[in-house]
Amino acid sequence: MAEHEATSPEATEAVNEDASSTSEPASPSSSSPLPVELATVDVQPYHHAAAGFGAIVNSMKKALPQMGPLRSADMFLKINQVKGFDCPSCAWTESGSDRRETFEFCENGVKAVSAEATVWRVRPAFFRKWSVPQLREHDDHWLENQGRLTQPMHLASGADHYEPISWEDAFALIGRELKGLGSPNEAVFYTSGRTSNEAAFLYQLFARLFGTNNLPDCSNMCHESTSFGLQEQLGVGKGMVTLDDFELADAMFLFGHNPGTNHPRMLTTLANAAERGCKIVAVNPLRERGLERFAHPQHPIDMLKGGRSIASMYIPVRIGGDLALLKGIMKEIVDAERRNPGQVLDLPFIRDHTSGFDEFAADLDATSWDAIVASSGVGREMIRAAADVYAKADRVIACWGMGITQHRWGVANVQAIGDLLLLRGNIGRPGAGACPVRGHSNVQGDRTMGIFERPSAGFLDRLGKVFGFEPPREHGYSVVEAIKAMHEGKVGVFFAMGGNFAVASPDTAYTAEALSRCRLTVSVATKLNRGHLTVGREALILPCLGRTELDVQASGTQFVTVEDSMSVIHASHGSLKPGSPMLRSEPWIVTRLAMAALGASSPVDWESLADDYDRIRDLIEKTVPGFHEYNERVRHPGGFTLVNPAAERRFVTATGKARFMAHPIPADPCGPGRLLLATIRSHDQFNTTIYGYDDRYRGVYNTRRIVFMNARDVDRLGLVDRQVVDILGEHKGETRVCPRFIVVAHDVPEGSCAAYYPETNPLVPLDDVDARSLTPSSKSVVVRIVATRHGKSV
């Protein structure tokens, strides 16, 4: 069996060295006769409501040091406002322009904006002081906390220090490398989810004019299972509800997400729904504080009362057990219909608008209750109670996040949620529908604009007609495929439009080695991150404007547009003076990239598009359905909503109807002594961006290298609470090691455990993916937890 210690972004972080000790535990397990290493960590129950006064205090702690009082006040009044800028920290939709709060943001939005609008700067002198090897010794929080990048930087082949480079020389280098490739498919163009519609459209247009569909994006690692699952089942790869629907729903089922940290503005919507009597069923392995109780930070009475309850039922499903749970709920509902014909299922809807019901029902009949209970970890009575909530509600919304999609059975999970909604016609009517909750602020818009390695023939046909060329038809690389191709030496240039690819990707050590085999890696970024230290033979950092900053081009001040989780297209206006005169906008950067790589042969007047973004939107209007009168409609307060066929009960599928999709319960991948690990966020981070070392709602302070475990699993494995351990990931005979984590007994189901990413991304195997979506199984990693003694795993 192969074994190696994976490179973790914070592998050198001390485990509270001043407080750690090697000592005999008070009640050692009989299987651990030798002394074990214990660590003193600050973990304590959090008894307050989510948000509330704590959110205000922590927001100020982040904002004031980085922005100061005046700058902070200015930003707070513009976040998510009609004439303000779109917050980059989530994709939750805003209320109508007449119903927005004065402060339309959350604690994590403040952290994201403070990090971008900071007055701290990373200037060339910083790179003269710090070599790349020295920077690698610092953790991710330190790197990002140095401030805004100020000018293009170049890391020459064999050099240890980045050096300043002009924009002209940077693009000349990129152009030479791209033109020198043996094939356009030897270039990869990655996109993060915060790129604007305008930049994303230009980016994919350039890539296809260059001759490749190698356009992986962060969706490949998060909601790709949603896109594939819903597209096949309902004919559209995204949600189909509006904010108004949340005011009408009688019940909501929330699967595998933690809105208190990942999209806190959603808590207001949920709390309001619960207050009017909507039943909210939360399904998640960890009991998240944000789904239990919420106090609105702008409502003093709310805070004085201790907040409002949200979930009326909490189902602690085992990691990986969602599909079994859903089958159990649906089995109860179908059985109830048989006992009460015509009273439970929406039979006219099933007859007129769906296909595959008989096969689906037969599959439920063939699924045993023993298998359902064993896989889900949920008792029959609780499953029956959840089914009763669903059956009694006239209108139901289902929401989900990464806890559903990041499994090797992620597409099946998504389609099981779709099946549940179809049973009672909860698709295509007010107050009901599917709501995948996105994380990045424009990840959905990027896909709408054509950022996809497997584009539809229809999109390519329109693109080719508008711009007078034949786009490439061969599918490109997804994230996982791109990493493999780089590792095999098939990629010469890797260009990243935002993000932190090296850290966000699975199998961190393998990914780092893959990037090192490229001739040139390029990163468009606002802040320094570890991706700038995990590079090819040569590397460039291209600093760009942030959402908060003024974007002035030849025709005047520009704005960009984004699409939120509910398909609302709206404008984002920056207002701050740019952090450096050397910063350039993402659309400008793409146009210069195209000019450098394509030259005079390009059919597109790239420079004119950078001068006036209205011209970009005119081209989007001609190419992408639903964007008629784009420039006019997006200037209306609040923007406009794209038409969703499934929301109108028009299902563009293989059968012309919504499809019931039957899937078997996944086999348990764990052997004896193994657990399933879910990689999770702390409350002090946004994706790979680490704002601090606290996870307030879970009661964790000043540390990140911990693993949450059920107390019975701790005892069964011969461990003790607060013990220093190694986490060993196992897949296909290969073992990956993340060293020196601290065991914390927590309210998590037996057989399950959880730890923060990106520290645990080294454990996620590159080829452990959903077969359809190719999404890595970051929420179901098979691991062993073993004692660390004297620096070695035992």
N, C-alpha and C positions, 0 to 999 in steps of 0.2 A: 504493500500500500504506500502510495506516495504521500509525503507530508511536508508542508512548508509553512513558515510563519508569514502570513499575508501582511503587506504593508498597509497599516491603518493611518489615516490622516492625523490621528492624535495618539499614535502608538507610544510616544514618549511622555504622554501626560502622566504625572505622578498620581498615585492612588493615595492622596492625602498623606504624603510621606511623614509629615510631622505627627500625625495621629495614628498611623498604622503601626501594628505591632505583630510580633510572632509569639503566640501564646496558646495555651491549651484552652479550648472553649469550656464554658461552665458545664455543658452537658454534651460531651463529644459523642458522635455516632460510634457504634461498636466497630464499624468498618473503617474508621479513621483513627487508628491508635497513635499515629504520630502527631506532633504539633502542627497546627494549621495556621496559615497567615490570615489575620483578621484586619479589617480597616474600619476606622470610625468615620462614618459619613453622616451628613446632616439630612436625614430623611424623617419626616414627621407628617402625620395626617393633616390635610388641608380641609378645614371645616367651613370655610366661607363660600358664598356663591361665586360662580365664575363672573369675571369682569368686576363691576362695582368699584369700590374705593381702591382696591389693590391694583386694578388696571390703570387708574388715574395716576397713582403714585409711581408705578413702574414705567408708565409712559413718559412722565416728566424726567425720571432718572435717565432714560435713554435720550430724550430730545434735547434737554438743556445743555449738557456738555458738548453735544455735537453741533447744535444749531444756535444756541443762545435764545433768550426769551423773545426777542422781536422776530427773528427769523422763524422760530417755532410757531408763534401766533399766526404769522402770515401763512405758513404752510397748512396749519390746522383748518384755516378758513377756506382752503382751496381743494383739500383732498376730496375727491369724488363729487365735487360740485359741478353744476352745468357749465360754468365758465372756468372751471379749474382743471386739475389733472387727474387721470385715473390712477388710483393706488396700485402699485405693482404687486401687492402682497397676496391677493386672491382674486377670484373671478366672480364673486357673488354680485348679483345685480343690485342696482340702486333703485330707490323708490322713484315715483314720478317727480318731475321737477317741482311740483307744487306741494310735495309731501316730504321733502328731504329735511333731515335734521340740520341744525347749524353746524354741528360737527358730525360729519358722515364718515366716520372711520372707527377703527378698533385699535386695541393696544398693539397688535402686531403690525398694523398699518403704520402706526407711529414709528415703530422700530425700523420698518423698511424705508420710510421716507427720511427718517433721521440719518440712516446709513447713506442714502443717496444725496441728501441736501447738506451733509456735513461740511463744516468749514475746514476740516482736516485734509491735507493734500499729500500725495505721493509724487514727489518731483524727481528729476534725474539724479539729484544728490543722494536720494534714498537708495537708488540702485548702485550708485558708486560705493556706498557704505556697505551694502549687504550683497554678498554673492548669492547665486542660486542655491548652492549647497547649504549656506547658512540660513537662508530663508526656509528651506525645507525642514529645518529643525524646529521651526515655530508651528504652533497649531493653527487651525483654520480661523478661529476667532481673532487671534492676533493679526493674521495676514489681512483679513477684511477690515479690521479696525484701524488700519493705518491711514485710511482716507481715500479720496478720489484720485484716480490716475489723471495725469495732466498733459501728457504728450506721447506720441508713438515711441515705442521702445523695440529694440532689436537685440536678440541673442544670437550672435554669430556662431557658426559651427566651431565647437571646441572651446568656446568662451565660458567663463564662469559668471560674468556680469552682463546684465542688460545695458545697452547704450542707447542714447537718443537717436532717432532717425526721422527724417522729414517725411511728410505724407507722400511727396512725389517719389522719393526713393523706396518707401515701403511698397507702394503699388507697382513700381517698376520691378521690384523683387518678386512680388506675387505674380505679376504678369509673365515674367521669364519662367518661373517654375510651372505655371499652368500651361503655357505654350510648349514647354519641354516635355510634357507627359506623353507617353506612348498612346494613350487613349483618354477621352474625357472621363471615362469611368474610373480612372486612377485618382480622381479628386472626390472628396466628400465635403458636402456643405451642410453643416449642422445648424439647427435653430433652437433657441430656448423659447419658452412660452411668453416672454414679455415683449417680443418684437412686435411693432405696430403692424396693422394691416398693410399700410403703404410699403414699409420695408420688406415685409414678407412676400408681397406680390412681386416686387422688383427682384427679390432674391431668387424665388423659384423661376421667374422668367429668365433671369441671367443663366441659372444652372441649365435650363433646358435649351437655351440658345447655345450654350457651351457644349451641350450634347449628352447630358446625363440626368438621370432621375435619382441620383444619390443625394437625397434630401431627408436624412433622418432628423427626428426632432424629439423633444422631451416627451411628447405623447407616447412614443414607443415604449417608454419606461413607466408610464402611469395609466392613462385612460384608454390605451389602444384596445384593450379587451372590450371596453364599452363601444368603441367605434365599430369593431368587427361584429360584436354580438348584436347590437341594435340594428345595424345596417342589414344584416341577414334576416333578422326577425321582424323588424318594423319598417325597413326601407329608408331609415335615416339614422346616422351614426351619432346623434346627440340628443339631449333632453328636449322635452316638448311641453314644458310648463312655463308659466309666467309668475311673477310675484303676486298677481291678483289671485291665482289659483290657490296659493297658500292661505288666503283669507277665506276660502270656501271649503277647503278639505275637511272631512269629518275624521279622518285618521291619516297618520303619516308613519311610514316604516323607514327607519334610518339604519342603513347597513354599513358597517365597516368604515366609519369615519369619525373624526373628533372635531366638530365645528368650533368648540371652545378655543382651540389653538389654531386650526388650519383655515377657518373662515368665520371668525367670531361675529361678524355682522349678521350672519345667519341666525344667531341666538335670539336676536330681537324678533325676527319673524317667527321662530319656533315658540318663544315665550308668549307672544300675542296669540298665536293659534291655541296653545294650551289653555290660556286664560279664558278663551271663549268656548272651551269644552272639547276641542279637538284632541283625540287620543293619539299620543305619540309613543311608538314602540321603538326603543333603541336596542339594536343588535350589535354587540361588540365584545370581544374577549376582555378588554380592559374597561372597567367602569369609569367613564370619563366625567369629570366634574361639570364640564360645560353642558352635558346632556341631563344633568340632575337638577341644577338650580342656577339661575342667572339673575344678576342685578344690573340694570341698565345704568352705565356711569353718568348719564346726563339726566337721570330722574332721581332726585334726592329721596323721595318717598320710597321708591323702589329699593334703594340701598338701606334706608332705615328699617324697612320691613324684613331685610335679609334676603331680598330677591324673590323670584317666582319659580315655582317648580316647572319642569319641562316634561321629562319622560314619565308617562303613567305606567310603563312597563319596561323593565330592563332585562334583556335576555343575554346571559354571559355565554355565548357560543364558543366552542373550542376553535382555536385557530384552524382554518381549513374546513370548518364544519358548516358553513353557510348554506351550501347546496343541499346537504342533508336536512337542515332545519327548514329550508324553503319547501322541500319535497314533503316534509311532515305537515307543514301548514296547509299546503295544497291538497294533500291526501285527506286531511280532516274536512276541508271545504267540499271536496268532491263527494265524500261520504255523506256529509250533511245534505247535499243536494239530492242524493238518492233516498234519504229518509224523508225529505220534504221536496218533492219534484216541483221544479219551476219557481222555488222560493229563494234559492241561494245563488246559483249561477245566472249570468246574463245570457240566457240561451239564444235570444234573437241576435245579440251581438256576435256570439260565437258562430252562429249559423251564417250570418251575412258577411262578417268581416274577418273571419279567421280560417285557417286550414290546419290540419294535423291534430285536431283535438282527440279523436278516438285513439290514435296511437299514443298520445300523451297520457290519456287516462289509463290506458292499459299498462303503461310503464309505472304509473303510480300504484296501481293494483299489485304489480309484481315486486314492488319495493317493500321489504319487511320493516316493521316497526323496530325490531331489534337493531337492524342496520342503521336506521334513522337516529335512534337514541344514542347508539355507540359512536357514530361519526360526529354528530352535532354536540354531544355532551350535554344535551338539554332534555329534561324529563318530559314524559308524555303529557302531563297536566299543563305544564307551561306552554308546550306547543299547542295544545287545545285552546288555551286561553288566548294566545296570539291569533289563532284562526278565528276565534269568536269575535275579536276586535275587528278583524278584516271583514268578516261576513256581515256584521251589523252596520258597517259604515257605507253610506251611499257613494261617497267620493274619497278616493285614497290616492295619496302621492307616495312614491317610493324614491328615496334618496340614497346615494351610495358614493363611496370613495375608494381609496387604494386598498382597503381591507377586503374588497370584493375583486378587484381587477388584477392585483399582483400575485397571481397564483398560476400554476401550470394548468389549472382548470378555470381561469378567469373568465373566458368567454362563456363557459357553461354557467358560472355564477350569474353573470349579467342576464343571460337568457332565462334563467330560472326566475329572476325578478320580473322580467317581461311576462313570463307565463302567469305569475301571480296576478299581475295587473289585468291581463286579458280575461281571466276567469270571470270577473264581474264587470267587464267593459270599462275598466279604469284607464282607458286611453282615448284621447280625442274628445274629451268633454270637460267643461269647467270644473275646477277643483280636483282634478285627477291627472295622473300621468307619471312619467319617468323623469327623474331629475338627477343625472350624474353631476356631482359637484366638483368643478374643476379647481385646480390650485393656482396655476399661473394666470395672470390677468388677461392674457390674450392667446392662450394655447389653443382655444377653440377657433379664434379668428385666423391663426396661422394655417390651420387645416382648411378652413373655408377659402383662404387665399391660394391654396394649392401646394402648401408645404406637406408633401407626402411622397414617400418612395414608391408607392404603388398607386399612381393616379388613375382615375377612370378614363376610359377612352373618350367619353363625352367632354371632359374637361380639356384633354389634350387637343381634341378636334377644335374646340372654341379658341383655345390659345393659338393654335397654328393658323386659324382663319384670321384672327385679329392682327397677328404680327407677321403673317406671310412666310411661315417656315414650317418644316415638318418636325414636330417635337419627337424626341426619342420615346420609343414605346416599351423598351425593356425595363422591367422593374429594377429599382435601385436598391441600395442597402438600407435596412433599418439600423438602429443603434447597435444591436447585437451583431448583425451581419457586418456592419462597418468595422467594428472592433476586430472581428475575425479576419476580415480582409486586410486591415492594417498589420495585424500580427503576421499574416502570410506574405507581407511585402507587396501587396497588390495596390496600395494607396501611396501616392507620393505627396499629396497636399491635403491637409485637413484644415478646413476653415470653419470656425465656430462663431455664429452670430449670437453672442451672449452665452450665458450659462457657465457651468463648471464641470465640463464633460468628464474629466479624469476622475473626479470625486463622486459625481452623481451616478456614474455607470456601475454595473456589477463587476465582481471579480477584479478588484482594484489593482492588484499586482499585475495581472494579465493585461488589463487595459493600459496601464502605464508602459509596459513593455511594447504593446502594440503602437502607442503613440510615438515612442522613441524610434520606431522603424520608418516613420515618415521623413521625407526630406525637409518639409516645411509645415509647421503648425502655426495657425493664425487665430487670435482670439480678439473679438470685439467686446469691450468690457467697460464698466464704470469703476470697478474696484479690483484690487489685487486679490487673486485667489490661488488655490493650489494647482489649478489647471495651468497657470502660467509657469509653473515649476515642473510640470510633467509634460515634456515637449519633444518635438522631433529634433533632427540634426540642427535646424535653424528654427527660430521662433520669432513671431511678431506679436506685440500687444497694441491694439488700435483703440484708443480711448474715445468713447462716444458720449453724447448728451444723454442725460437722464430724463425721465418723465417730468420732473419738476422744473426743467430749465427751458429758457427761451430758445426757440429754433428760428433763427432769422436767415433767410436765403435771399437770392437776388430779387425776387418779387415781393419780399416783405416777410412779416412774421407768419410762421406756419403752425398748423396743428396736425395731429395724427388721429387715427381712429382705432378702436378696439372692439372686440365682441366678447360679451360676458357669458356666463353659464346658461343664460336664458335667451341667447341669440339676439340680444339687444346690441345694435351698433351705435356707438356714441363717440363723441369727440373728446380729446384730451389736450389741454392747453398748458404748456409750461410757462412759468413766469419768472423764475430766478435767473439772474445773470449767470451764464455758464461758468463752471468752476475753473476753466482755463480757456484762453483764446485759441488753444490748439485742439479743443474738442470739436468733433464733427457729428452730425446726426446720422442715424443708421441708414435712412434713405440715401443721403449723400455718399456714405461709405460704399453702399451697394453699387451706385452708379459709377463710382471711380473704379471699383473692382471690375465691373463689366467693361468699362472703357480700356482698362489695362489688359484684360484677357481676350477681348473680342476685337478690339481695334476698329478701324474704319469700316469693316465689313458688316458690322451689326446693323440690322434694320431699325434699330431704336435710337432716338435722339436722347441719350441718357442724361446729358447735361441739362436739357430743358426740363426733364422730370425732376431733377434735384432742385431746380430753381423755383418750382411751383408745384406743391403737392396736389392741387386741384387737378393737374394734368394726370397724375397717377390715378386718382380716383375716377377720372373719365375713362381710363383704360380698364380699370376694374369693372366699371359699369358695363363695358362692352363684352367682358369676358366671363364674369361670374353671375349666375342667375340670382335674382332677388335684389340687385343693387341698382335698379333703375332710379334715375334722378338722385344719384348718390350725393353729389355735392350739395344739392338743395335740402334733401331730407336729413342729412347728418348735421346740418346747421340748426335744425329745430331743437328746442330745449329737450334734452333727454334722448335725442336720436330717433331711431326706428327699429322695429323688430322684424327679423327675417321670417318669411313664411315657412312653416314646417308642415309638410304634407301629412305626417302621421298625426299631428295635432288636429287635422281636419278629417281624420279617418280615411286618408288616401295612403295606401300602403304599397310602396314601389318595391315589391319583393319578387322572388322567383315565382310565387303563386298568385301574385296580385292581391294578396291578403296578408294580414298579420299572421305570423306563424307560431303555433305552439311547438316548442323544441324540447324534446325529452333527452335527459343526460343521466348517466349512471352516477351513483355516489362514488367519489374518488376513493381508491384504495388508500388505506393508512400508510404513508411512506416511512413511518418511524418503526425502527426495530426496538428491541429491549434496551432500556437505558437512554433512549433518545427522546428529544423534545422537538416540537415545531416552534421555530423562532420567527416572530414578526419584527421587522425593522420599523421603528417609529420615530416621530419628531418629538422633541421637547418643546415646551412652551416658549423657549428662548431661541427659536430658530425658524427660518423659512427655507424649506428644502435643504440645500447644503450650506446655506448662510447661517453661521452661528453668531447670535447676538450676545450670548452670555451663557453661564453654566447652570442656570436654574430651570426647574420644571415645576413651577409653583403649584399648579393644580394637582400634580401627583405628589407634592410635598417633598421634592428633591431639590437640594441647594448645593451649589458650589462643586458639582461634579457631573460628569456625563458617562463615565465608563462603569455603568452598572447594568445588571441584568435582572429584570423583574421575573420572579418565579412564584409558583404556588408553594405554600409552606409544606404541603405533603410531598411535593416533588423534591423539595430541598432535603427533607428527611430521608426520603426513599433513596436518593442518590448519595447518601452519606455525607452531605454537606451541612453547613450551618449558616444562619443569617449573618450577613456582613463578611462572609469569607471571600478571600481573593481567589478568583478562578480564571481558567482559560475557557474560551468558547471555541469548540472545534466543529467546523462545518464539514459534513460528509456528503459526497455525491460521486457516484460511479467509481468507487475505490480510491478517490482522492480526498485528502483531508486538508482543510485550510484552518489556520489558527489565528484568532484574535486574542491576544494575551491580556491578562491582568484586568479583569472586570470584577465588580463587587456584587455579590448576591444580595438582593433585597426581596424579602418575602412580600408579596403583593396580592391583591385581589385579581387573580388571573386563573382561568380554568386549569385543572390538572392536564399535564401533557403539553402545555403551552408555555411560552416565555416570550419576553420582549426586551429589546435593547435599542438604543438610539443609532440612527444612521447619521452621517456617513461612516462612523467608526466601525459599524458592522457590515458595510458593503463588501469588504473583502471576503466575507463568507458566502456571498450570493454567487452561485456558479453561473458562468456565462451561458451555458447551454441548458440550464434548467428553466425553461420558458413555456408559456402557453403555445401549443403547436400552431394555432391560427394567428394570434396577434403578435407572437414573439416577445411578449412582455415578460421580463424576468420575474421569478417567483420570490420577490423580496419579502412577502408576507407569509411564506411557508418554507423556511429553510430548515432542513434536518440538521440538528446539532447535538453534540454531547457537551455537558458542563462538567469540567474536571478540575480538581484541586490544583492550585499552583503552590509548589513548595520550593523555596530556594531558587526561584527563577525558572523552574521546569514544571511541565505538566506531569501529573501523576495519574 
